[in-house]
Amino acid sequence: MNDTFLKACQGKKTDYTPVWLMRQAGRYLPEYQKVRSKVDFLTLCKTPELAAEVTIQPVDILKVDAAILFSDILVPIEPMGMKLEFSESKGPILYDPIRNDIAVSKLRRIKAEDDVPFVMETIRMLVKKLNVPLIGFSGAPFTLATYMIEGGSSKNYVNTKKMMYQTPELYANLMEKITDTVINYLQAQINAGVHAIQVFDSWAGILSPFDFEKYALPYVQKIIAAFKGKVPVIYFAFNASAMLKKVKQSGADVLGIDWRIDISDAVSALGNDVTVQGNLDPCILFGTKDLIRDRVAGILHGAKGAKGHIFNLGHGILPETPVENAISMVEAVHELSSKNSR
Ligand code: CP3
């Protein structure tokens, strides 16, 4: 197996900088759209043969150094007891949002092997087929809580913040239930064979640093502590470059960085004892091949002081992205980084 990605997670020397892309399986690939045209998104997540097929597509097409399980962060919410739907126009919808004690007390802590067996089946199929490491994942408790409390995506997260500030005990009970579910879910993924895990905190950046530390970080720390030393853990707190020192307190082996900060400044803030992952603006992939190459070179150079570097976008690849530009990006990372290996 190509273990360059795993070595970089651990901060070991590699022949070149490994690269993968968040949301690398998805609508920008015609091969994905072909599979997706036959089934809805949740059915795709719940059908191991198809989920495995679309997981492998970007590995073959882009030649990335890691695969990420095809699923969604909201999948384990359904067996907790909420009806989930992915609407083409509105994105995810969770019916009967969680707003009071009764709703929180009704939520189940899932047993992933029994409640989402298709995820573990997909992983078992993938580890037999892949020649690169497989990344498992979960949403972070705060990000999952926003979907559960708001009932979907949100602009100002008013209901989430109301619960945090008005009924902190209720908020804590909800977060504890989600945290237990996430730990069970990630452990089941590890048992099934994933080589690393990523915890997505997509909405961490809507919190002030003070509130992040109080209402989000302790739960992430508990999750990461549960897996420390078992498999590498990546923590990606999106839009959080103004509080990287607190993000580091998560204890993760690898920290995801978005594009709003120069990666060399991120490395200065974080120190040289943690691997960084990032941080190309996904929209650079709409530029020319020369622009892409130039920006890749800048990021490779900027990340040199880190313990390790995994190249990635600063957020998910966009559906309109030209596939050939994503391929050029991966080629540029491999070529430019092997000239001056870490
Ligand atoms: O990265 C990968 O290739 C693996 C698969 C993956 C998906 N979602 C597939 C998906 C992963 C890791 C996710 C994580 C996820 N899902 C996050 C965290 C990462 C981030 O983007 O911040 C979040 C916040 C979600 C919730 C979610 N899922 C939203 C808001 C949407 C609708 C918006 C959109 O992009 O369509 C989804 C749907 C979704 N998840 C799609 C895919 C491929 C599109 C579904 C389709 O085929 O129509």
Residues whose N, C-alpha, C, O or C-beta is under 5 A from the ligand:
A	BS01	CP3	L21 M22 R23 Q24 A25 G26 R36 F41 I68 L69 F70 S71 D72 I73 G91 P92 F200 S202 G316
